[in-house]
Amino acid sequence: MSKMLSQSELKELVKYDPDTGVFTLVKHRHGTTRKIGEELGSFNKGKYLETGINQKRYYLHRLAFLYMTGEIPLGVIDHINGDRSDNRWVNLRCVDHKANAENTSKLRTDSTTGYRGVHRWHGKYRAKINSGGKQIHLGTFETAEQAAEAYRLAKPIYHPNFQQRSN
């Protein structure tokens, strides 16, 4: 079993800039092919940035927590703005799975209306939101835009961990 990476070991090997979210190599390790000063991180299949340290892969957003707090986070690291490559310290927070799921703004791939929480229903548009394992009916509307507005207004009420995106 490999030894857990410590904050002091991490800081010896890399520099993290909390304002940009960028990690750079500051010390070579056996087997390292990167140059000192080179930016670390490559995208994995899930579109998260990761890097290898001591023959182990680490997500950069989790390393940012270790670097800044000295602890490996127990929960999920949420990228508040939804950009998985944005590892600035102000964009990261440790939450549970529920809060992380509530903070998504992704549209389902099978959406026919182009709006989250909105679907066609008997010639009109119905808005719904899930909360506490239950589906809540927000109303039926003449337009998809009206239904989307109802969902937008309900989101912070039913998903208090949701962070409104600025983009």
N, CA and C atoms as an extended XYZ file, in Angstrom:
501
Properties=species:S:1:pos:R:3:atomname:S:1:resname:S:1:resid:I:1 pbc="F F F"
N         0.843       -1.186        0.000 N   MET     1
C         0.000        0.000        0.000 CA  MET     1
C         0.886        1.246        0.000 C   MET     1
N         0.566        2.204       -0.861 N   SER     2
C         1.401        3.401       -0.964 CA  SER     2
C         1.070        4.400        0.140 C   SER     2
N         2.084        5.154        0.524 N   LYS     3
C         1.960        6.163        1.568 CA  LYS     3
C         1.105        7.324        1.063 C   LYS     3
N         0.281        7.882        1.955 N   MET     4
C        -0.571        9.023        1.615 CA  MET     4
C         0.294       10.259        1.386 C   MET     4
N         0.018       11.002        0.353 N   LEU     5
C         0.738       12.230        0.042 CA  LEU     5
C         0.439       13.271        1.124 C   LEU     5
N         1.478       13.920        1.637 N   SER     6
C         1.298       14.951        2.668 CA  SER     6
C         1.384       16.338        2.035 C   SER     6
N         0.898       17.327        2.760 N   GLN     7
C         0.964       18.700        2.290 CA  GLN     7
C         2.417       19.136        2.108 C   GLN     7
N         3.282       18.783        3.063 N   SER     8
C         4.685       19.204        2.959 CA  SER     8
C         5.369       18.559        1.748 C   SER     8
N         5.089       17.290        1.489 N   GLU     9
C         5.659       16.628        0.317 CA  GLU     9
C         5.138       17.266       -0.964 C   GLU     9
N         3.845       17.571       -0.995 N   LEU    10
C         3.251       18.206       -2.172 CA  LEU    10
C         3.901       19.564       -2.426 C   LEU    10
N         4.052       20.370       -1.372 N   LYS    11
C         4.637       21.705       -1.527 CA  LYS    11
C         6.114       21.652       -1.907 C   LYS    11
N         6.773       20.564       -1.576 N   GLU    12
C         8.170       20.378       -1.963 CA  GLU    12
C         8.281       20.118       -3.466 C   GLU    12
N         7.258       19.480       -4.036 N   LEU    13
C         7.288       19.069       -5.441 CA  LEU    13
C         6.653       20.065       -6.398 C   LEU    13
N         5.592       20.727       -5.953 N   VAL    14
C         4.832       21.600       -6.855 CA  VAL    14
C         4.502       22.922       -6.180 C   VAL    14
N         4.177       23.905       -7.015 N   LYS    15
C         3.659       25.183       -6.534 CA  LYS    15
C         2.249       25.318       -7.081 C   LYS    15
N         1.328       25.705       -6.210 N   TYR    16
C        -0.061       25.944       -6.603 CA  TYR    16
C        -0.343       27.426       -6.475 C   TYR    16
N        -0.861       28.028       -7.532 N   ASP    17
C        -1.255       29.433       -7.495 CA  ASP    17
C        -2.764       29.483       -7.287 C   ASP    17
N        -3.234       29.846       -6.097 N   PRO    18
C        -4.673       29.831       -5.827 CA  PRO    18
C        -5.467       30.828       -6.665 C   PRO    18
N        -4.811       31.866       -7.179 N   ASP    19
C        -5.505       32.861       -8.000 CA  ASP    19
C        -5.765       32.371       -9.421 C   ASP    19
N        -4.896       31.494       -9.928 N   THR    20
C        -5.071       30.981      -11.291 CA  THR    20
C        -5.496       29.516      -11.311 C   THR    20
N        -5.245       28.804      -10.210 N   GLY    21
C        -5.557       27.374      -10.156 CA  GLY    21
C        -4.513       26.509      -10.831 C   GLY    21
N        -3.379       27.079      -11.184 N   VAL    22
C        -2.341       26.365      -11.925 CA  VAL    22
C        -1.314       25.755      -10.972 C   VAL    22
N        -0.929       24.515      -11.262 N   PHE    23
C         0.140       23.818      -10.553 CA  PHE    23
C         1.359       23.781      -11.464 C   PHE    23
N         2.544       24.066      -10.892 N   THR    24
C         3.779       23.965      -11.660 CA  THR    24
C         4.780       23.119      -10.881 C   THR    24
N         5.610       22.426      -11.614 N   LEU    25
C         6.628       21.572      -11.016 CA  LEU    25
C         7.773       22.427      -10.490 C   LEU    25
N         8.204       22.179       -9.243 N   VAL    26
C         9.332       22.918       -8.678 CA  VAL    26
C        10.507       22.007       -8.343 C   VAL    26
N        10.283       20.676       -8.306 N   LYS    27
C        11.366       19.753       -7.992 CA  LYS    27
C        11.147       18.445       -8.742 C   LYS    27
N        12.232       17.948       -9.331 N   HIS    28
C        12.170       16.663      -10.032 CA  HIS    28
C        12.072       15.517       -9.037 C   HIS    28
N        11.367       14.499       -9.441 N   ARG    29
C        11.274       13.254       -8.701 CA  ARG    29
C        11.695       12.143       -9.644 C   ARG    29
N        12.158       11.034       -9.132 N   HIS    30
C        12.531        9.887       -9.954 CA  HIS    30
C        11.363        9.525      -10.881 C   HIS    30
N        11.654        9.419      -12.150 N   GLY    31
C        10.624        9.052      -13.125 CA  GLY    31
C         9.863       10.236      -13.696 C   GLY    31
N        10.149       11.443      -13.237 N   THR    32
C         9.466       12.629      -13.732 CA  THR    32
C        10.015       13.013      -15.095 C   THR    32
N         9.134       13.195      -16.057 N   THR    33
C         9.566       13.593      -17.393 CA  THR    33
C         9.339       15.082      -17.636 C   THR    33
N         8.645       15.736      -16.750 N   ARG    34
C         8.362       17.158      -16.918 CA  ARG    34
C         9.551       18.000      -16.470 C   ARG    34
N         9.615       19.212      -17.013 N   LYS    35
C        10.682       20.148      -16.666 CA  LYS    35
C        10.238       21.022      -15.493 C   LYS    35
N        11.197       21.449      -14.690 N   ILE    36
C        10.902       22.373      -13.600 CA  ILE    36
C        10.307       23.645      -14.195 C   ILE    36
N         9.233       24.121      -13.580 N   GLY    37
C         8.523       25.300      -14.069 CA  GLY    37
C         7.389       24.968      -15.020 C   GLY    37
N         7.312       23.706      -15.445 N   GLU    38
C         6.264       23.294      -16.375 CA  GLU    38
C         4.936       23.136      -15.651 C   GLU    38
N         3.861       23.545      -16.320 N   GLU    39
C         2.512       23.418      -15.769 CA  GLU    39
C         2.115       21.943      -15.732 C   GLU    39
N         1.485       21.537      -14.639 N   LEU    40
C         1.058       20.148      -14.470 CA  LEU    40
C        -0.413       19.994      -14.811 C   LEU    40
N        -0.766       18.800      -15.208 N   GLY    41
C        -2.170       18.464      -15.420 CA  GLY    41
C        -2.472       18.093      -16.855 C   GLY    41
N        -3.237       17.021      -16.986 N   SER    42
C        -3.776       16.625      -18.277 CA  SER    42
C        -5.200       16.173      -18.033 C   SER    42
N        -6.027       16.294      -19.060 N   PHE    43
C        -7.438       15.959      -18.918 CA  PHE    43
C        -7.640       14.451      -18.965 C   PHE    43
N        -8.472       13.952      -18.055 N   ASN    44
C        -8.853       12.539      -18.101 CA  ASN    44
C       -10.173       12.410      -18.865 C   ASN    44
N       -10.716       11.217      -18.945 N   LYS    45
C       -11.952       10.992      -19.698 CA  LYS    45
C       -13.126       11.796      -19.141 C   LYS    45
N       -13.103       12.076      -17.836 N   GLY    46
C       -14.172       12.840      -17.207 CA  GLY    46
C       -14.002       14.344      -17.335 C   GLY    46
N       -12.989       14.770      -18.082 N   LYS    47
C       -12.688       16.179      -18.331 CA  LYS    47
C       -12.180       16.914      -17.087 C   LYS    47
N       -11.611       16.160      -16.136 N   TYR    48
C       -10.955       16.753      -14.974 CA  TYR    48
C        -9.453       16.752      -15.223 C   TYR    48
N        -8.766       17.763      -14.669 N   LEU    49
C        -7.312       17.796      -14.747 CA  LEU    49
C        -6.732       16.896      -13.669 C   LEU    49
N        -5.736       16.096      -14.048 N   GLU    50
C        -5.067       15.220      -13.087 CA  GLU    50
C        -3.583       15.173      -13.392 C   GLU    50
N        -2.808       14.691      -12.414 N   THR    51
C        -1.370       14.534      -12.588 CA  THR    51
C        -0.910       13.339      -11.761 C   THR    51
N         0.272       12.857      -12.069 N   GLY    52
C         0.833       11.739      -11.329 CA  GLY    52
C         1.911       12.202      -10.359 C   GLY    52
N         1.829       11.684       -9.141 N   ILE    53
C         2.857       11.922       -8.121 CA  ILE    53
C         3.083       10.588       -7.424 C   ILE    53
N         4.362       10.169       -7.341 N   ASN    54
C         4.707        8.898       -6.689 CA  ASN    54
C         3.926        7.710       -7.276 C   ASN    54
N         3.867        7.637       -8.578 N   GLN    55
C         3.174        6.566       -9.304 CA  GLN    55
C         1.683        6.467       -8.959 C   GLN    55
N         1.081        7.571       -8.552 N   LYS    56
C        -0.346        7.604       -8.255 CA  LYS    56
C        -0.960        8.808       -8.948 C   LYS    56
N        -2.182        8.648       -9.480 N   ARG    57
C        -2.876        9.746      -10.147 CA  ARG    57
C        -3.697       10.540       -9.133 C   ARG    57
N        -3.668       11.865       -9.265 N   TYR    58
C        -4.428       12.765       -8.383 CA  TYR    58
C        -5.166       13.787       -9.225 C   TYR    58
N        -6.406       14.071       -8.834 N   TYR    59
C        -7.133       15.185       -9.429 CA  TYR    59
C        -6.526       16.473       -8.884 C   TYR    59
N        -6.325       17.462       -9.772 N   LEU    60
C        -5.725       18.715       -9.324 CA  LEU    60
C        -6.622       19.462       -8.346 C   LEU    60
N        -7.941       19.356       -8.489 N   HIS    61
C        -8.826       20.065       -7.560 CA  HIS    61
C        -8.709       19.484       -6.142 C   HIS    61
N        -8.426       18.194       -6.021 N   ARG    62
C        -8.231       17.595       -4.700 CA  ARG    62
C        -6.848       17.963       -4.138 C   ARG    62
N        -5.858       18.064       -5.035 N   LEU    63
C        -4.535       18.512       -4.594 CA  LEU    63
C        -4.575       19.964       -4.117 C   LEU    63
N        -5.418       20.778       -4.727 N   ALA    64
C        -5.551       22.174       -4.292 CA  ALA    64
C        -6.010       22.217       -2.835 C   ALA    64
N        -6.935       21.334       -2.472 N   PHE    65
C        -7.386       21.283       -1.078 CA  PHE    65
C        -6.270       20.850       -0.144 C   PHE    65
N        -5.534       19.833       -0.532 N   LEU    66
C        -4.415       19.383        0.279 CA  LEU    66
C        -3.388       20.502        0.431 C   LEU    66
N        -3.081       21.166       -0.663 N   TYR    67
C        -2.088       22.244       -0.669 CA  TYR    67
C        -2.518       23.392        0.245 C   TYR    67
N        -3.792       23.775        0.188 N   MET    68
C        -4.275       24.946        0.925 CA  MET    68
C        -4.642       24.645        2.376 C   MET    68
N        -5.140       23.448        2.661 N   THR    69
C        -5.652       23.155        4.004 CA  THR    69
C        -4.812       22.140        4.767 C   THR    69
N        -3.990       21.372        4.058 N   GLY    70
C        -3.213       20.332        4.707 CA  GLY    70
C        -3.967       19.024        4.871 C   GLY    70
N        -5.183       18.977        4.351 N   GLU    71
C        -6.012       17.777        4.497 CA  GLU    71
C        -6.525       17.304        3.150 C   GLU    71
N        -6.616       15.974        3.013 N   ILE    72
C        -7.287       15.382        1.851 CA  ILE    72
C        -8.780       15.516        2.137 C   ILE    72
N        -9.537       16.137        1.254 N   PRO    73
C       -10.959       16.333        1.534 CA  PRO    73
C       -11.725       15.007        1.596 C   PRO    73
N       -12.643       14.919        2.544 N   LEU    74
C       -13.458       13.713        2.687 CA  LEU    74
C       -14.629       13.721        1.711 C   LEU    74
N       -15.146       14.886        1.401 N   GLY    75
C       -16.294       14.995        0.510 CA  GLY    75
C       -15.884       15.141       -0.940 C   GLY    75
N       -16.838       15.567       -1.723 N   VAL    76
C       -16.655       15.819       -3.149 CA  VAL    76
C       -16.192       17.259       -3.302 C   VAL    76
N       -15.283       17.508       -4.227 N   ILE    77
C       -14.877       18.885       -4.513 CA  ILE    77
C       -15.734       19.383       -5.672 C   ILE    77
N       -16.503       20.416       -5.379 N   ASP    78
C       -17.405       21.014       -6.357 CA  ASP    78
C       -16.720       22.206       -7.005 C   ASP    78
N       -16.751       22.239       -8.329 N   HIS    79
C       -16.307       23.421       -9.066 CA  HIS    79
C       -17.534       24.329       -9.153 C   HIS    79
N       -17.556       25.383       -8.385 N   ILE    80
C       -18.742       26.219       -8.226 CA  ILE    80
C       -19.266       26.718       -9.559 C   ILE    80
N       -18.380       27.139      -10.455 N   ASN    81
C       -18.833       27.676      -11.740 CA  ASN    81
C       -19.100       26.590      -12.790 C   ASN    81
N       -18.926       25.332      -12.415 N   GLY    82
C       -19.214       24.227      -13.326 CA  GLY    82
C       -18.092       23.885      -14.292 C   GLY    82
N       -17.027       24.659      -14.299 N   ASP    83
C       -15.896       24.420      -15.199 CA  ASP    83
C       -14.891       23.510      -14.499 C   ASP    83
N       -14.821       22.257      -14.927 N   ARG    84
C       -13.970       21.266      -14.283 CA  ARG    84
C       -12.484       21.569      -14.404 C   ARG    84
N       -12.107       22.460      -15.292 N   SER    85
C       -10.686       22.802      -15.442 CA  SER    85
C       -10.311       24.048      -14.641 C   SER    85
N       -11.288       24.695      -14.002 N   ASP    86
C       -11.042       25.920      -13.246 CA  ASP    86
C       -10.767       25.556      -11.787 C   ASP    86
N        -9.485       25.415      -11.455 N   ASN    87
C        -9.083       24.998      -10.117 CA  ASN    87
C        -8.623       26.159       -9.238 C   ASN    87
N        -9.127       27.364       -9.525 N   ARG    88
C        -8.846       28.498       -8.638 CA  ARG    88
C        -9.466       28.205       -7.273 C   ARG    88
N        -8.802       28.610       -6.225 N   TRP    89
C        -9.247       28.311       -4.867 CA  TRP    89
C       -10.663       28.844       -4.607 C   TRP    89
N       -10.998       30.037       -5.119 N   VAL    90
C       -12.336       30.610       -4.898 CA  VAL    90
C       -13.428       29.821       -5.617 C   VAL    90
N       -13.055       28.953       -6.547 N   ASN    91
C       -14.025       28.177       -7.310 CA  ASN    91
C       -14.233       26.773       -6.751 C   ASN    91
N       -13.527       26.416       -5.695 N   LEU    92
C       -13.603       25.059       -5.159 CA  LEU    92
C       -14.243       25.061       -3.775 C   LEU    92
N       -15.074       24.048       -3.533 N   ARG    93
C       -15.642       23.861       -2.195 CA  ARG    93
C       -15.878       22.378       -1.966 C   ARG    93
N       -15.733       21.964       -0.727 N   CYS    94
C       -15.939       20.571       -0.357 CA  CYS    94
C       -17.404       20.406        0.059 C   CYS    94
N       -18.113       19.510       -0.626 N   VAL    95
C       -19.537       19.293       -0.364 CA  VAL    95
C       -19.831       17.796       -0.385 C   VAL    95
N       -21.061       17.442       -0.039 N   ASP    96
C       -21.472       16.046       -0.163 CA  ASP    96
C       -21.981       15.804       -1.591 C   ASP    96
N       -22.267       14.555       -1.919 N   HIS    97
C       -22.703       14.207       -3.275 CA  HIS    97
C       -24.002       14.923       -3.658 C   HIS    97
N       -24.905       15.051       -2.712 N   LYS    98
C       -26.193       15.702       -2.976 CA  LYS    98
C       -25.988       17.153       -3.402 C   LYS    98
N       -25.182       17.889       -2.645 N   ALA    99
C       -24.924       19.290       -2.968 CA  ALA    99
C       -24.214       19.416       -4.309 C   ALA    99
N       -23.307       18.497       -4.600 N   ASN   100
C       -22.608       18.519       -5.879 CA  ASN   100
C       -23.587       18.309       -7.037 C   ASN   100
N       -24.506       17.371       -6.863 N   ALA   101
C       -25.498       17.099       -7.906 CA  ALA   101
C       -26.448       18.279       -8.085 C   ALA   101
N       -26.794       18.943       -6.994 N   GLU   102
C       -27.687       20.099       -7.073 CA  GLU   102
C       -27.040       21.267       -7.785 C   GLU   102
N       -25.730       21.322       -7.790 N   ASN   103
C       -25.022       22.452       -8.392 CA  ASN   103
C       -24.773       22.264       -9.885 C   ASN   103
N       -25.371       21.260      -10.466 N   THR   104
C       -25.199       21.071      -11.900 CA  THR   104
C       -26.195       21.944      -12.667 C   THR   104
N       -25.791       22.416      -13.793 N   SER   105
C       -26.712       23.158      -14.650 CA  SER   105
C       -26.761       22.515      -16.031 C   SER   105
N       -26.211       21.304      -16.109 N   LYS   106
C       -26.189       20.609      -17.392 CA  LYS   106
C       -27.594       20.239      -17.836 C   LYS   106
N       -27.826       20.418      -19.101 N   LEU   107
C       -29.082       20.036      -19.716 CA  LEU   107
C       -29.010       18.565      -20.104 C   LEU   107
N       -30.077       17.841      -19.843 N   ARG   108
C       -30.103       16.430      -20.233 CA  ARG   108
C       -29.967       16.321      -21.753 C   ARG   108
N       -29.288       15.288      -22.202 N   THR   109
C       -29.063       15.120      -23.641 CA  THR   109
C       -30.366       14.798      -24.371 C   THR   109
N       -31.373       14.279      -23.657 N   ASP   110
C       -32.642       13.951      -24.306 CA  ASP   110
C       -33.681       15.070      -24.175 C   ASP   110
N       -33.258       16.264      -23.734 N   SER   111
C       -34.180       17.388      -23.591 CA  SER   111
C       -34.728       17.792      -24.961 C   SER   111
N       -36.038       17.968      -25.029 N   THR   112
C       -36.662       18.401      -26.283 CA  THR   112
C       -37.004       19.886      -26.260 C   THR   112
N       -36.902       20.522      -25.080 N   THR   113
C       -37.270       21.932      -24.976 CA  THR   113
C       -36.062       22.858      -24.956 C   THR   113
N       -34.892       22.318      -24.611 N   GLY   114
C       -33.707       23.153      -24.489 CA  GLY   114
C       -33.576       23.800      -23.120 C   GLY   114
N       -34.443       23.423      -22.184 N   TYR   115
C       -34.402       23.973      -20.831 CA  TYR   115
C       -34.384       22.855      -19.804 C   TYR   115
N       -33.610       23.063      -18.755 N   ARG   116
C       -33.546       22.110      -17.647 CA  ARG   116
C       -34.857       22.152      -16.855 C   ARG   116
N       -35.404       20.974      -16.542 N   GLY   117
C       -36.619       20.874      -15.732 CA  GLY   117
C       -37.906       21.172      -16.474 C   GLY   117
N       -37.835       21.296      -17.792 N   VAL   118
C       -39.019       21.653      -18.589 CA  VAL   118
C       -39.262       20.591      -19.659 C   VAL   118
N       -40.528       20.182      -19.798 N   HIS   119
C       -40.883       19.253      -20.876 CA  HIS   119
C       -42.281       19.575      -21.409 C   HIS   119
N       -42.543       19.099      -22.619 N   ARG   120
C       -43.874       19.288      -23.241 CA  ARG   120
C       -44.860       18.399      -22.504 C   ARG   120
N       -46.075       18.950      -22.308 N   TRP   121
C       -47.108       18.175      -21.628 CA  TRP   121
C       -48.472       18.672      -22.084 C   TRP   121
N       -49.186       17.829      -22.837 N   HIS   122
C       -50.538       18.141      -23.341 CA  HIS   122
C       -50.594       19.488      -24.062 C   HIS   122
N       -49.637       19.730      -24.938 N   GLY   123
C       -49.616       20.943      -25.740 CA  GLY   123
C       -49.077       22.171      -25.018 C   GLY   123
N       -48.710       22.011      -23.764 N   LYS   124
C       -48.138       23.123      -22.995 CA  LYS   124
C       -46.765       22.695      -22.484 C   LYS   124
N       -46.235       23.456      -21.541 N   TYR   125
C       -44.914       23.169      -20.983 CA  TYR   125
C       -45.021       23.048      -19.466 C   TYR   125
N       -44.484       21.963      -18.962 N   ARG   126
C       -44.521       21.701      -17.522 CA  ARG   126
C       -43.117       21.842      -16.951 C   ARG   126
N       -43.056       22.491      -15.785 N   ALA   127
C       -41.782       22.629      -15.073 CA  ALA   127
C       -41.833       21.754      -13.830 C   ALA   127
N       -40.739       20.983      -13.614 N   LYS   128
C       -40.623       20.115      -12.450 CA  LYS   128
C       -39.200       20.204      -11.910 C   LYS   128
N       -39.072       19.923      -10.610 N   ILE   129
C       -37.753       19.879       -9.985 CA  ILE   129
C       -37.752       18.732       -8.981 C   ILE   129
N       -36.610       18.070       -8.832 N   ASN   130
C       -36.477       16.996       -7.848 CA  ASN   130
C       -35.856       17.543       -6.576 C   ASN   130
N       -36.411       17.105       -5.443 N   SER   131
C       -35.857       17.513       -4.157 CA  SER   131
C       -36.230       16.472       -3.109 C   SER   131
N       -35.240       16.043       -2.344 N   GLY   132
C       -35.489       15.069       -1.293 CA  GLY   132
C       -36.063       13.766       -1.813 C   GLY   132
N       -35.680       13.386       -3.025 N   GLY   133
C       -36.161       12.142       -3.613 CA  GLY   133
C       -37.567       12.239       -4.184 C   GLY   133
N       -38.149       13.434       -4.194 N   LYS   134
C       -39.506       13.626       -4.719 CA  LYS   134
C       -39.482       14.601       -5.883 C   LYS   134
N       -40.419       14.421       -6.801 N   GLN   135
C       -40.556       15.313       -7.933 CA  GLN   135
C       -41.620       16.357       -7.589 C   GLN   135
N       -41.272       17.624       -7.708 N   ILE   136
C       -42.187       18.712       -7.367 CA  ILE   136
C       -42.640       19.384       -8.652 C   ILE   136
N       -43.957       19.456       -8.824 N   HIS   137
C       -44.565       20.095       -9.993 CA  HIS   137
C       -44.577       21.600       -9.742 C   HIS   137
N       -43.976       22.364      -10.628 N   LEU   138
C       -43.876       23.816      -10.465 CA  LEU   138
C       -44.936       24.572      -11.249 C   LEU   138
N       -45.634       23.874      -12.127 N   GLY   139
C       -46.691       24.522      -12.893 CA  GLY   139
C       -46.652       24.150      -14.362 C   GLY   139
N       -47.737       24.491      -15.020 N   THR   140
C       -47.878       24.275      -16.455 CA  THR   140
C       -48.004       25.653      -17.104 C   THR   140
N       -47.299       25.847      -18.215 N   PHE   141
C       -47.177       27.179      -18.804 CA  PHE   141
C       -47.406       27.128      -20.316 C   PHE   141
N       -47.722       28.289      -20.863 N   GLU   142
C       -47.961       28.400      -22.304 CA  GLU   142
C       -46.676       28.271      -23.113 C   GLU   142
N       -45.558       28.777      -22.562 N   THR   143
C       -44.297       28.745      -23.300 CA  THR   143
C       -43.206       28.032      -22.497 C   THR   143
N       -42.239       27.522      -23.222 N   ALA   144
C       -41.097       26.872      -22.580 CA  ALA   144
C       -40.302       27.880      -21.754 C   ALA   144
N       -40.239       29.117      -22.213 N   GLU   145
C       -39.509       30.160      -21.500 CA  GLU   145
C       -40.139       30.452      -20.142 C   GLU   145
N       -41.483       30.467      -20.075 N   GLN   146
C       -42.166       30.696      -18.794 CA  GLN   146
C       -41.892       29.540      -17.825 C   GLN   146
N       -41.928       28.337      -18.331 N   ALA   147
C       -41.655       27.165      -17.499 CA  ALA   147
C       -40.201       27.186      -17.013 C   ALA   147
N       -39.285       27.580      -17.889 N   ALA   148
C       -37.872       27.661      -17.525 CA  ALA   148
C       -37.657       28.713      -16.437 C   ALA   148
N       -38.396       29.806      -16.510 N   GLU   149
C       -38.285       30.846      -15.487 CA  GLU   149
C       -38.791       30.325      -14.134 C   GLU   149
N       -39.855       29.540      -14.144 N   ALA   150
C       -40.362       28.940      -12.906 CA  ALA   150
C       -39.310       28.011      -12.304 C   ALA   150
N       -38.652       27.234      -13.144 N   TYR   151
C       -37.585       26.342      -12.667 CA  TYR   151
C       -36.420       27.152      -12.112 C   TYR   151
N       -36.037       28.215      -12.822 N   ARG   152
C       -34.918       29.059      -12.381 CA  ARG   152
C       -35.196       29.662      -11.009 C   ARG   152
N       -36.431       30.098      -10.762 N   LEU   153
C       -36.797       30.696       -9.483 CA  LEU   153
C       -36.874       29.647       -8.366 C   LEU   153
N       -37.259       28.419       -8.719 N   ALA   154
C       -37.395       27.352       -7.726 CA  ALA   154
C       -36.049       26.735       -7.356 C   ALA   154
N       -35.092       26.793       -8.256 N   LYS   155
C       -33.798       26.127       -8.050 CA  LYS   155
C       -33.136       26.501       -6.713 C   LYS   155
N       -32.975       27.789       -6.363 N   PRO   156
C       -32.329       28.094       -5.082 CA  PRO   156
C       -33.174       27.721       -3.858 C   PRO   156
N       -34.470       27.581       -4.031 N   ILE   157
C       -35.348       27.198       -2.921 CA  ILE   157
C       -35.211       25.702       -2.627 C   ILE   157
N       -35.283       24.891       -3.670 N   TYR   158
C       -35.239       23.438       -3.500 CA  TYR   158
C       -33.818       22.867       -3.492 C   TYR   158
N       -32.880       23.632       -4.041 N   HIS   159
C       -31.474       23.222       -4.067 CA  HIS   159
C       -30.633       24.348       -3.463 C   HIS   159
N       -30.665       24.494       -2.128 N   PRO   160
C       -29.974       25.626       -1.500 CA  PRO   160
C       -28.461       25.635       -1.704 C   PRO   160
N       -27.875       24.509       -2.097 N   ASN   161
C       -26.424       24.459       -2.338 CA  ASN   161
C       -26.057       24.913       -3.742 C   ASN   161
N       -27.058       25.209       -4.556 N   PHE   162
C       -26.805       25.635       -5.927 CA  PHE   162
C       -26.142       27.008       -5.927 C   PHE   162
N       -25.103       27.151       -6.735 N   GLN   163
C       -24.411       28.433       -6.901 CA  GLN   163
C       -24.730       28.951       -8.290 C   GLN   163
N       -25.424       30.100       -8.355 N   GLN   164
C       -25.785       30.678       -9.650 CA  GLN   164
C       -24.535       30.982      -10.449 C   GLN   164
N       -24.497       30.542      -11.681 N   ARG   165
C       -23.350       30.769      -12.564 CA  ARG   165
C       -23.357       32.204      -13.054 C   ARG   165
N       -22.181       32.753      -13.196 N   SER   166
C       -22.088       34.131      -13.694 CA  SER   166
C       -21.999       34.180      -15.218 C   SER   166
N       -21.757       33.032      -15.865 N   ASN   167
C       -21.600       33.049      -17.330 CA  ASN   167
C       -22.891       32.788      -18.034 C   ASN   167
